[in-house]
């Protein structure tokens, strides 16, 4: 019964070892083990930095199927609140929530099964149902400190948004400066985006934070188009069209930025 292993441990030889304490209370045998190691988990970053990650620790018997071993959560643990579950075993006055820039939301304990449709020649296995093993899973749910992350990484982008908006108040006789500010915004945001996403592993999909930078780059491209069209109309003396373009762009810019921020927060926040 004690021949268990941890399927998601980096060290596949990780085992229970010798018990720290062993005793029998009535018909109940009690053994206390301390297991320490590094564990693997599949992480999903599509909502980065609003992502919520699950860090499981899985215990499974090496040899006995679920017909012989069933894991059950202790009634006392089941009755605990999340605050009690997150208390440190070494110091009850502190919590296990000590990961920089992350916070642990909850600790979940579940009994599961895993197996194969083949019975592997085991005569005790159901010939039709295959061979399954019981698992006991401890799942820690963690999420980022979004507030601190956004202030640190999006404040520079916000300043760029304001700087490029100022370019709309320059005359078209200063079109070189207007174009320069838009191009600078594109290049600066590209560098900032690379810095923000450098903490992520090699992934092939777009994460939430990237959409903000892509939108800003698109706005800068729109500013370039406005600058070129406005410069052309100014050279041709089309003052009426130029006036409407100037007023429209100054109104549309903040409207687009605010609408994008609200939509982004509604989708990812």
Backbone as a ProteinNet text record, in pm:
[ID]
protein_1_A
[PRIMARY]
XXXXXXXXXXXXXXXXXXXXXXXXXXXXXXXXXXXXXXXXXXXXXXXXXXXXXXXXXXXXXXXXXXXXXXXXXXXXXXXXXXXXXXXXXXXXXXXXXXXXXXXXXXXXXXXXXXXXXXXXXXXXXXXXXXXXXXXXXXXXXXXXXXXXXXXXXXXXXXXXXXXXXXXXXXXXXXXXXXXXXXXXXXXXXXXXXXXXXXXXXXXXXXXXXXXXXXXXXXXXXXXXXXXXXXXXXXXXXXXXXXXXXXXXXXXXXXXXXXXXXXXXXXXXX
[TERTIARY]
83	0	86.9	204.6	292.9	389.6	376.9	464.2	408.3	424.6	367.9	479.3	442.3	536.8	466.2	542.9	489.2	508.2	402.9	417.1	471.3	439.3	484.2	609.5	682.4	808.7	919.1	1011.3	1125.4	1212.2	1232.4	1307.6	1210.3	1214.7	1120	1142.7	1255.4	1281.6	1231.1	1168.1	1117.3	1015.2	1034.5	946.7	916.6	829.8	791.5	907.6	991.8	1101.7	1051.7	1129.3	1091.3	996.6	898.3	803.5	868.2	825.4	871.3	804.5	684	608.3	519.1	506	423.8	356.3	223.8	150.8	16.4	-49.5	-181.6	-279.1	-389.9	-495.6	-620.2	-651.8	-763.4	-735.8	-826.1	-806.7	-735	-696.9	-635.4	-483.9	-412.2	-266.6	-228	-145.2	-106.7	43	80.9	221.8	236.5	338.4	364.3	493.7	484.7	601.3	630.7	756.3	797.1	859.6	796.8	845.1	878.7	997.9	1042.4	1103.7	1065.7	1119.7	1074.4	1110.3	1069.3	966	856.3	745.2	715.9	664.7	634.3	484.3	448.4	307.2	295.5	183.6	155.2	95.3	158	113.6	55.6	-46.5	-115.9	-101.6	-44.3	-12.7	-95.9	-202.8	-279.6	-334.5	-365.6	-422.4	-316.1	-189.4	-80.1	-97	-94	-56.2	-175	-292	-410	-426.9	-323.4	-332.4	-341.7	-415.3	-426.2	-365	-268.2	-197.2	-231.4	-226.9	-252.3	-123.9	-79.8	43.9	9.4	-3.1	-44	74.1	47.9	138.6	56.3	97.5	17.4	84.7	8.6	55.3	-20.8	52	-12.3	59.6	-16.9	43.1	111.2	228	304.6	245.4	184.4	147.6	0.1	-66.6	-203.8	-303.5	-399.9	-501.6	-605.9	-698.1	-800	-896.4	-897.6	-981.6	-922.6	-794.2	-727.1	-694.9	-674	-638	-726.3	-788.6	-869.3	-821.8	-791.1	-747.5	-868.2	-874.8	-987.4	-932.2	-988.9	-947.1	-995.1	-905.6	-938.9	-1051.7	-1145	-1261.2	-1219.8	-1115.7	-1070.2	-1014.8	-943.3	-888.9	-1001.3	-1099.5	-1213.2	-1288.5	-1290.9	-1365.3	-1286.9	-1159.3	-1077.8	-1117.6	-1100.5	-1118.4	-992.9	-1002.5	-885.9	-773	-807	-703.9	-626.3	-696.7	-631.2	-546.4	-594.8	-519.5	-390.6	-391.7	-274.9	-174.1	-200.3	-103.2	20.3	135.5	260.5	266.2	309.6	320.6	430.7	531.9	641.3	612.4	524.4	492.7	348.3	259.3	116.5	80.3	174.5	146	174.4	236.3	264.5	194.1	192.5	127.1	229.9	185.3	273.1	278.1	207.2	199.7	323.2	436.2	560.2	633	561.1	622.1	622.6	737.7	741.2	649.8	569.8	479.8	364.1	343.9	231.6	159.7	35.5	-35.9	-111.5	-114.1	-183.8	-328.9	-420.9	-563.2	-624.7	-594.3	-657.4	-578.7	-600.4	-542.5	-657	-656.1	-762.4	-704.8	-782.5	-742	-848.4	-808.5	-904.1	-849.7	-941.2	-907.3	-947	-852.6	-877.1	-828.8	-853.7	-803.9	-736.8	-638.4	-569.4	-536.9	-536.9	-508.3	-512.8	-534.3	-532.8	-649.2	-691	-800.6	-753.8	-621.8	-568.5	-543.8	-564.3	-546.7	-404.9	-316.3	-175.5	-154.5	-249.2	-235.9	-268.8	-317.3	-350.1	-481.8	-480.8	-604	-708.1	-664.6	-760.5	-830.8	-783.3	-842.5	-963.8	-1059.4	-1178	-1136.1	-1164.8	-1121.1	-1177.9	-1297.4	-1360.8	-1321.9	-1294.6	-1271.5	-1127	-1032	-892.6	-839.3	-722.6	-653.4	-640.1	-686.9	-684.3	-621.7	-556.1	-490.4	-548	-553.7	-601.3	-490.2	-530.9	-437.3	-493.4	-403.7	-443.3	-370.8	-448	-391.9	-407.9	-297.6	-298.5	-274.8	-370.8	-365.1	-362	-251.5	-239	-271.4	-369.8	-407.4	-339.2	-259.5	-185.5	-218.2	-211.8	-230.7	-131	-105	-5.3	-57.4	38.1	6.1	-13	-135.2	-162.2	-142	-182.7	-171.2	-28.4	62.5	202.8	261.6	221.5	273.2	229.9	102.9	51.7	115.1	131.7	193.9	336.8	409	549.2	565.9	479.7	500.3	412.1	297.7	208.9	217.6	278.1	294.4	377	489.2	562.8	478.9	395.5	309.6	207.7	154.3	59.9	122.8	249	319.6	341.1	367.2	381.4	250.1	139.5	8	-14.6	18.9	0.4	94.9	218.6	316.4	274.4	224.8	182	54.5	-28.6	-149.7	-113	-7.5	38	75.8	126.1	167.1	51	-72.8	-189.2	-213.7	-150.1	-168.9	-57.4	33.5	135.2	79.3	120.2	73.8	133.9	71.7	121.1	247.2	284.8	414.5	527.4	489	585.4	559.4	525.3	490.1	606.6	728.8	845.1	846.8	815.4	811	696.1	582.4	466.5	497.2	555.5	591.2	697.4	793.1	900.3	845.2	747.7	689.6	613.2	542.2	468	562.8	668.6	765.9	838.5	872.6	936.7	845.3	714.7	618.8	617	622.8	622.8	748.2	863.6	989.5	999.8	958.6	966.2	874.5	753.5	659.1	707.5	774.8	828.4	935.8	1021.8	1126.1	1064	964.8	898.2	826.6	761.9	691.2	787.7	902.2	1002.3	1049.2	1062	1104.2	997	870.4	760.6	742.9	754.4	730.1	855.5	967.5	1091.3	1084.9	991.9	979.1	905.2	845	768.3	858.2	821.8	895.9	865.4	929.1	905.4	766.2	673.1	536.2	499.2	403.2	368.9	241	177.6	51.1	66.2	-31.2	-30.7	-92.8	-27.1	-78.2	-150.6	-225.8	-314.6	-240.5	-124.6	-53.1	-7.6	18.1	66.4	-38.6	-167.1	-272.4	-272.5	-240.3	-234	-126.2	-10.5	99.2	69.8	7.5	-28.5	-128.6	-222	-320.8	-252.9	-158.3	-87.8	-8.3	56	129.7	34.5	-84.7	-184.7	-227.4	-242.5	-278	-167.7	-42.7	69.1	71.9	39.8	31.8	-79.2	-193	-303	-259.2	-179.4	-127.8	-37.8	42.5	127.8	43.7	-64	-153.2	-215.7	-262	-321.4	-219.8	-96	7.7	34.6	42.7	72.1	-44.1	-166.6	-283.7	-297.9	-282.5	-293.5	-188.3	-66.1	40.8	9.3	-47.3	-84.1	-194.5	-296	-406.1	-358.8	-266.7	-213.5	-138	-62.4	12.9	-79.7	-197.5	-292.8	-393.4	-380.7	-468.3	-610.2	-632.1	-766.6	-792	-816.4	-826.6	-949	-1060.9	-1182.4	-1163.6	-1113.3	-1088.9	-984.2	-883.6	-776.9	-830.4	-921.8	-979.6	-1058.1	-1140.7	-1218.7	-1127.7	-1021.4	-926.5	-859.1	-821.6	-755.1	-847.9	-969.7	-1065.8	-1104.2	-1131.9	-1172.9	-1066.9	-940.3	-832.2	-810.4	-825.1	-807.1	-918.4	-1036.9	-1148.4	-1141.3	-1110.7	-1111.7	-1002.5	-887	-774.7	-811.4	-854.2	-888	-1007.1	-1103.2	-1218.7	-1173.5	-1085.4	-1034.7	-955.3	-872.4	-789.9	-877.2	-975.3	-1063.5	-1147.2	-1202.7	-1283.7	-1200.1	-1076.2	-987.8	-955	-930.3	-898	-1015.5	-1136.8	-1256.2	-1279.9	-1267.2	-1286.4	-1182.7	-1058.9	-950	-974.8	-1014	-1038	-1158.8	-1261.1	-1379.7	-1346.8	-1255.3	-1220.7	-1120	-1018.2	-908.2	-902.5	-962	-948.4	-1026.7
-120.1	0	125.6	119.6	235.6	245.3	154.2	157.6	258.2	386.7	491.3	569.7	640.3	726.9	856	952.1	1082.9	1098.8	1074.5	1076.2	1206.8	1321.1	1448.7	1503.8	1417.4	1459.4	1457.4	1551.6	1552.5	1430	1397.4	1278.3	1161	1071.6	960.6	859.5	867.1	774.1	828.6	945.6	1005.4	912.2	881.7	788.6	843.3	771.9	816.5	811.8	710.3	694.6	640.2	658.4	610.7	710.3	660.4	751.6	829.4	954.3	1035.1	990.5	938.9	892.9	777.6	678.4	562.1	510.8	493.4	441.4	387.5	316.2	261.7	308.4	365.1	412.9	331.6	235.3	146.1	62.5	68.2	-6.2	77.2	198.6	288.9	291.6	266.1	276.8	415.9	484.1	621.2	627.4	684.4	706.2	845.9	916.5	1052.5	1053.1	1104.2	1109.1	1253.7	1279.5	1409.2	1383.7	1438.7	1420.4	1557.2	1571.5	1699.8	1676.6	1757.3	1741	1852.6	1839.8	1934	1865.5	1936	1875.2	1952.5	1883.1	1941.3	1964.4	2064	2092.6	2158	2133.4	2199	2336.2	2440.7	2577.4	2637.8	2718.4	2784	2935.4	3002	3144.8	3234.2	3184.9	3266.7	3393.6	3389.5	3505.9	3587.2	3561.7	3634.2	3784.5	3867.7	3835.7	3805.5	3777.7	3747	3595.9	3519.3	3373.8	3319.8	3211	3135.9	2998.4	2960.7	2835.2	2734.7	2607	2498.3	2416.6	2402.1	2330.5	2204.4	2090.6	1967.2	1886.9	1812.6	1709.6	1581.4	1480.7	1359.8	1240.7	1168.9	1044.4	927.8	821.4	704.6	578	472.7	344.5	284	225.9	172	43.5	-38.3	-173.3	-206.7	-153.6	-194.2	-110.1	-172.4	-98	-37.5	39.6	106.1	8.1	-115.5	-216.7	-261.9	-230.1	-270.6	-153.3	-34.8	83.6	200.6	263.7	383.7	492	609.4	721.2	805.2	840.4	917.9	1036.5	1153.2	1272.9	1265.7	1296.9	1294.5	1393.2	1352.2	1436.5	1569.2	1566.6	1690.4	1788.4	1736	1822.6	1875.8	1791.1	1832.8	1948.2	1951	2054.9	2185.3	2184.4	2304.7	2413.5	2537.7	2650.1	2663	2742.7	2762.8	2830.6	2920.9	2987.9	2886.9	2788.8	2686.2	2594.4	2563.7	2476.1	2542.2	2673	2744.4	2779.1	2736.5	2760.1	2673.9	2728.3	2654.5	2544.8	2425.9	2315.4	2342.1	2419.9	2449.1	2564	2656.3	2773.4	2812.3	2781.1	2803.8	2951.5	3039.6	3183.4	3241.1	3163.2	3208.7	3116.4	3156	3075	3026.2	2936.6	2887.8	2986.9	3098.3	3199.9	3290.3	3240.2	3317.9	3324.1	3299.3	3306.4	3451.8	3510.2	3650.9	3677.4	3782.8	3828.3	3732.5	3633.8	3541.2	3533.8	3489.8	3461.2	3329.2	3251.2	3122.4	3145.9	3109.8	3131.3	3021.2	2897.5	2787.6	2658.3	2567.1	2433.7	2333.5	2251.7	2153.4	2013.1	1922.4	1783.2	1696	1613.8	1530.1	1388.9	1293.4	1154.4	1126.8	1078.1	1055.1	916	879.2	752.6	777.4	696.7	704.1	561.5	535.5	399.1	379.7	256.6	217.6	124.6	118	28.2	-116.6	-138.7	-275.2	-318.4	-448.4	-494.1	-541.7	-535.9	-568.8	-708.1	-798.7	-934.4	-951.8	-843.6	-850.4	-925.6	-1042.7	-1120.9	-1053.7	-956.7	-889	-773.6	-736.5	-623.6	-668.7	-578.3	-604.4	-617.7	-731.7	-757.5	-656.9	-606.3	-511.9	-368.2	-340.9	-202.3	-159.7	-253.4	-216.5	-206.4	-145.6	-137.5	8.4	41.3	179.7	185.2	297.1	317.8	441.3	434.2	548.4	652.3	777.8	888	983.1	1042.5	1149.6	1275.1	1379.5	1500.2	1619.8	1685.9	1815.4	1922.9	2011.3	2112.3	2252.2	2322.1	2460.8	2554.8	2640.8	2738	2870.9	2920.1	3045.1	3142.6	3271.5	3375.5	3488.1	3566	3672.4	3792.3	3869.6	3999.8	4096.1	4097.4	4171.2	4320.7	4373.9	4517.4	4566.5	4502.5	4541.1	4521.7	4413.4	4385	4491.6	4529.8	4627.6	4764.7	4803.9	4934.1	4937.1	4829.9	4825.5	4817.7	4741.9	4714.2	4795.1	4845.7	4920	5071	5116.8	5261.3	5323.2	5261.8	5317.7	5321.6	5217.8	5217.6	5330.1	5354.5	5464.4	5599.1	5616.7	5741.4	5756.4	5645.1	5649.7	5688.6	5636.5	5671.6	5821.9	5880.4	6025	6104.6	6056.2	6127.6	6130.2	6018.1	6015	6096.2	6104.8	6187.2	6335	6375.9	6515.4	6551.2	6452.5	6481.1	6528.7	6494.9	6538.3	6688	6752	6895.5	6977.3	6908.7	6978.7	7011	7121.1	7157.3	7066.2	7064.4	6978.2	7034.2	7156.4	7206.8	7139.2	7071.6	6993.6	6844.6	6807.2	6667.4	6573.5	6622.6	6538	6495.9	6589.5	6558.9	6464.3	6484.7	6397.6	6254.5	6239.6	6106	6043.3	6122.8	6072.3	6020	6089.5	6046	5915.5	5900.2	5776	5658.2	5679	5571.6	5536.8	5639.1	5614.9	5533.4	5562.3	5485.8	5339.4	5312	5173.1	5100.2	5162.7	5097.9	5079.1	5180.5	5170.9	5062.1	5053.9	4951.6	4811.6	4796.8	4665.6	4621	4715.5	4683.3	4650.1	4727.8	4704.1	4570.1	4536	4408.2	4292.1	4301.8	4196.3	4181.3	4293.4	4288.7	4225.9	4262.5	4212	4061.6	4012.1	3870	3784.6	3845.8	3768.9	3671.1	3693.1	3603.5	3475.2	3470.4	3353.1	3250.6	3122.7	3021.1	3032.7	2951.2	2952.4	2896	2982.5	2941.2	2991.1	2923.9	2954.4	3035.3	3074.7	3147.5	3288	3372.4	3510.8	3519.2	3589.3	3604.7	3738	3752.8	3868.4	4001.4	4009.7	4137.7	4183.5	4088.5	4125	4199.7	4169.8	4236.6	4386.6	4429.4	4572.9	4641.6	4579.8	4639.3	4637.5	4529.7	4524.4	4634	4658.3	4763.8	4900.5	4923.1	5051.7	5069.6	4963.4	4971.1	5003.5	4942.7	4971.6	5118	5172.2	5313.7	5402.8	5366.5	5444.8	5440.7	5325.9	5316.1	5406.5	5408.9	5497.3	5643.6	5678.1	5814.9	5848.9	5753.1	5775.8	5804.8	5727.6	5750.3	5888.8	5925.8	6059.2	6168.7	6150	6250.4	6266.4	6155.3	6161.9	6222.4	6180	6235.8	6384.2	6420.1	6560.3	6647.3	6595.6	6671.3	6695	6592.4	6606.4	6709.5	6704.5	6801.1	6942.9	6956.3	7089.3	7148	7063.2	7110.6	7151.8	7087	7117.6	7224.3	7273.5	7380.1	7336.8	7210.8	7160.8	7182.6	7307.2	7345.9	7286.8	7277.5	7224.5	7077.4	6998	6856.7	6841.9	6926.2	6919.5	6950.1	7044.5	7080.8	6964.5	6898.7	6784.3	6666.9	6647.1	6540.2	6566.5	6691.9	6728.3	6708.9	6762.1	6749.7	6603.4	6532.2	6391.9	6304	6325.3	6243	6271.8	6398.8	6434.6	6377.8	6361.9	6302.8	6150.5	6095.4	5950.1	5881.9	5945.6	5882.9	5843.2	5937.1	5896.5	5802	5817	5727.4	5584.4	5566.7	5433.2	5375.2	5456.7	5409.1	5364.9	5446.1	5412.7	5289.1	5283.1	5167.5	5040	5049.5	4933	4888.1	4983.9	4950	4881.1	4932.4	4872.6	4732.4	4717	4585.8	4486.3	4531.3	4444.2	4396.1	4488.3	4450.8	4358.4	4380.3	4294.8	4152.5	4139.9	4008	3935.4	4006	3940.7	3971.6	4083.4	4124.8	4039.3
0	0	0	65.1	74.4	-43	-139.1	-256.5	-357.1	-327.7	-412.2	-479.9	-587.6	-656.6	-695.3	-742.4	-780.1	-930.6	-1011.6	-1157.6	-1214.2	-1152.7	-1209.8	-1141.8	-1070.7	-1010.3	-1115.5	-1107	-1198.2	-1173.3	-1046.9	-1008.6	-999.1	-1096.4	-1100.7	-988.5	-921.5	-810.8	-677.5	-679.4	-556	-490.7	-364.1	-292	-153.1	-80.7	53.1	150.9	137.5	232.5	365.5	469.6	602.3	668.5	743.5	808.7	922.8	938.3	1051.2	1180.2	1166	1282.2	1239	1322.7	1290.4	1417.3	1411.8	1527	1481	1570.2	1541.1	1647.8	1600.5	1689.8	1659.2	1745.5	1719.4	1595.8	1499.2	1374.6	1268.4	1304.8	1207.6	1224.9	1114.3	1114.2	1063.5	1140.5	1106.9	1080.4	966	933.8	874.3	917.6	870.1	789.2	664.6	576.3	535.9	509.5	454.6	317.5	213.2	76.1	19	-32.1	-87.8	-225.2	-321.7	-456.2	-548.6	-675.2	-779.6	-867.5	-896.5	-969.1	-1097.9	-1196.6	-1326.9	-1341	-1421.4	-1448.3	-1585.3	-1652.5	-1779.9	-1752.1	-1805.3	-1781.5	-1909.3	-1894	-2005.4	-1988.3	-2090.2	-2078.2	-2169.8	-2228.4	-2323	-2258.8	-2129.9	-2062	-1987	-2010.5	-1945.6	-1964.2	-1858	-1719.5	-1628	-1685.6	-1604.9	-1587.5	-1619	-1616.3	-1473.8	-1461.3	-1335.7	-1360.7	-1280.6	-1301.7	-1191.8	-1229.4	-1134.9	-1119.3	-995.8	-965.2	-886.7	-955.8	-887.3	-833.5	-728.4	-678.5	-672.8	-749	-768.1	-701.3	-618.4	-557.3	-617.8	-652.1	-714.2	-669.5	-642.5	-606.9	-729.4	-708.3	-820.3	-877.3	-792.1	-835	-820.1	-717.6	-689.7	-768	-837.7	-912.6	-819.2	-877.9	-795.4	-731.3	-779.1	-715.2	-581.6	-559.1	-435.4	-343.9	-402.2	-323.6	-364.9	-267.7	-292	-195.8	-249.5	-165.6	-126	1.9	55	133.9	111	183.8	328	420	562.1	591.6	675.5	706.6	769.4	852.3	916.7	814.3	714.5	608.9	521.5	495.6	412.5	477.3	608.5	679.9	693.8	658.3	672.5	572.7	613.7	521.7	436	327.7	242.8	319.7	410.4	489.8	573.9	629	710.2	623.2	503.5	414.1	365.3	357.8	306.3	414.7	537.8	644.4	623	656.4	644.9	750.7	710.2	806.1	908.1	867.5	959.6	1053.5	1011	1093	1064.9	1157.9	1135.6	1129.4	1170.4	1164	1025.8	937.6	801.6	703.2	575.8	473.5	372.6	284.4	178.3	63.1	78.8	-25.9	-19.6	-68.5	-61	-194.7	-305.8	-437.9	-482.9	-516.1	-557.6	-677.3	-668	-775.1	-802.1	-715.6	-728.3	-593.9	-599	-474.4	-490.7	-384.3	-386.3	-347.4	-435.8	-410.8	-325.5	-361.5	-290.1	-308	-214.7	-220.9	-228.9	-332.5	-354.5	-342.9	-284.2	-270.2	-336.2	-432	-504	-521	-524.5	-554.4	-698.6	-779	-920.2	-958.9	-1083.7	-1136.7	-1270.4	-1302.4	-1430.3	-1472.2	-1602.4	-1643.9	-1792.7	-1832	-1971.6	-1998.7	-2124.8	-2161.1	-2169	-2166.2	-2165.7	-2021.5	-1992.9	-1854.2	-1824.7	-1921.6	-1902.2	-1843.5	-1867.3	-1817	-1671.1	-1606.3	-1463.2	-1446.3	-1381	-1365.6	-1276.8	-1192	-1104.6	-1173.9	-1293.3	-1365.1	-1443.6	-1459.4	-1539.6	-1685	-1745.6	-1882.9	-1980.5	-1952.4	-2044.8	-2014.4	-1888.3	-1849	-1846.6	-1854.2	-1851.1	-1709.5	-1696.3	-1568.6	-1526.8	-1407.2	-1358.9	-1220	-1193.2	-1064.6	-996.7	-864.5	-787.3	-773.7	-774.1	-752.7	-648.1	-572.9	-481.9	-527.3	-558.8	-619.7	-525.9	-498.6	-429.7	-534.7	-551.4	-657.7	-596.2	-615.9	-569.4	-685.2	-665.6	-768.4	-737.7	-832.2	-811.6	-923.6	-893.4	-994.1	-969.5	-1073.5	-1064.6	-985.7	-935.9	-877.7	-994.5	-1049.9	-1173.5	-1154.5	-1039.8	-1017.4	-1030	-959.3	-965.9	-1103.8	-1170.3	-1304.2	-1403.8	-1399.4	-1495.3	-1473.7	-1347.4	-1319.9	-1373.7	-1352.5	-1393.2	-1544	-1611.4	-1753	-1847.3	-1800.3	-1889.4	-1871.3	-1762.2	-1744.5	-1857.5	-1899.1	-2013.3	-2140.8	-2162	-2280.2	-2271.8	-2152.7	-2135	-2165.9	-2126.7	-2157.1	-2307.4	-2375.8	-2521.6	-2588.2	-2535.5	-2589.6	-2580	-2466.2	-2449.1	-2538.6	-2553.1	-2635.9	-2782.4	-2832.3	-2972.6	-2993.4	-2889.5	-2901.9	-2915.5	-2846.2	-2854.8	-2998.2	-3074.6	-3212.7	-3298.8	-3259.9	-3337.4	-3324.2	-3228.3	-3208.6	-3274.3	-3342.8	-3420.9	-3558.9	-3614.7	-3748.3	-3854.3	-3972.6	-4079.6	-4144.1	-4106.4	-4149.7	-4071.4	-3961	-3882.3	-3901.6	-4024.6	-4052	-4023.7	-4040.2	-4010.9	-3864.3	-3775.5	-3632.2	-3600.5	-3666.3	-3642.6	-3684.2	-3802.6	-3851.4	-3761.7	-3719	-3633.5	-3501.3	-3443.1	-3316	-3332.1	-3444.2	-3468.3	-3487.3	-3564.6	-3587.4	-3457.6	-3379.5	-3249.9	-3158.8	-3163.9	-3085	-3124.3	-3255.1	-3303	-3255.6	-3274.6	-3236.6	-3085.4	-3010.3	-2863.7	-2810.7	-2864.2	-2817.7	-2852.6	-2967.4	-3004.9	-2905.9	-2865.9	-2767.4	-2632	-2591.8	-2463.9	-2463.5	-2574.8	-2583.5	-2568.2	-2631.3	-2619.7	-2475.4	-2405	-2264.7	-2176	-2199.9	-2117.2	-2133.8	-2257	-2283.9	-2268.6	-2232.6	-2219	-2101.6	-2008.2	-1892.7	-1928.8	-2047.4	-2088.5	-2156.4	-2149.5	-2224.7	-2373.5	-2453.9	-2598.6	-2627.2	-2666.7	-2696.9	-2836.1	-2898.9	-3037.7	-3051.7	-2941	-2949.4	-2891.7	-2923.1	-2876.6	-2737.9	-2647.1	-2510.8	-2498.4	-2389.7	-2374	-2379.2	-2313.8	-2307.2	-2444.9	-2535.5	-2668.8	-2748.7	-2725.6	-2801.8	-2776.3	-2654.6	-2624.6	-2707.2	-2713.7	-2790	-2939.5	-2988.1	-3130.1	-3163.8	-3072.8	-3095.8	-3100	-3009.9	-3010.3	-3139.6	-3185.1	-3311.9	-3426.4	-3425.3	-3528.4	-3522.6	-3401.4	-3386.4	-3443.5	-3417	-3470.7	-3623	-3680.2	-3826.7	-3879.3	-3808.2	-3848	-3840.8	-3740.1	-3729.5	-3847.6	-3891	-4007.8	-4131.4	-4147.9	-4262.2	-4253.3	-4133.4	-4113.8	-4145.2	-4100.4	-4125.7	-4274.9	-4345.9	-4489.1	-4567	-4532.9	-4601.1	-4568.7	-4441.4	-4401.4	-4466.6	-4476.8	-4541.8	-4688.9	-4752.9	-4894.2	-4912.4	-4825.8	-4836.7	-4805.4	-4710.8	-4678	-4796	-4866.2	-4982.6	-5096.5	-5104.4	-5211.5	-5170.2	-5046.6	-5000.9	-4969.5	-4941.4	-4908.5	-4759.1	-4722.1	-4581.9	-4512.8	-4584.4	-4521.7	-4482.5	-4577.7	-4548.4	-4437.2	-4442.9	-4343.6	-4203.6	-4196.4	-4066.8	-4008.4	-4092.7	-4045.3	-4007.2	-4081.8	-4049.7	-3915.1	-3891.4	-3766.1	-3646.7	-3657.8	-3547.3	-3524.7	-3635.3	-3624.3	-3560.4	-3598.5	-3543.2	-3395	-3355.2	-3214.3	-3126.8	-3182.5	-3107.5	-3110.1	-3228.5	-3245.4	-3163.3	-3151.8	-3081.3	-2937.6	-2851.3	-2713.3	-2707.2	-2800.2	-2801.7	-2828.5	-2927	-2960.4	-2843.5	-2780.3	-2668.9	-2551.3	-2514.6	-2402.3	-2434	-2556	-2595.9	-2595.1	-2642	-2643.3	-2501.4	-2411.2	-2272.2	-2203.7	-2227.3	-2166.3	-2220.7	-2352.6	-2415.2	-2365.6	-2358	-2312.5	-2169.7	-2082.6	-1942.8	-1930.9	-2014.5	-2010.8	-2055.1	-2150.5	-2203.7	-2114.4	-2068.4	-1996.8	-1847.7	-1804.7	-1665.5	-1567.4
[MASK]
+++++++++++++++++++++++++++++++++++++++++++++++++++++++++++++++++++++++++++++++++++++++++++++++++++++++++++++++++++++++++++++++++++++++++++++++++++++++++++++++++++++++++++++++++++++++++++++++++++++++++++++++++++++++++++++++++++++++++++++++++++++++++++++++++++++++++++++

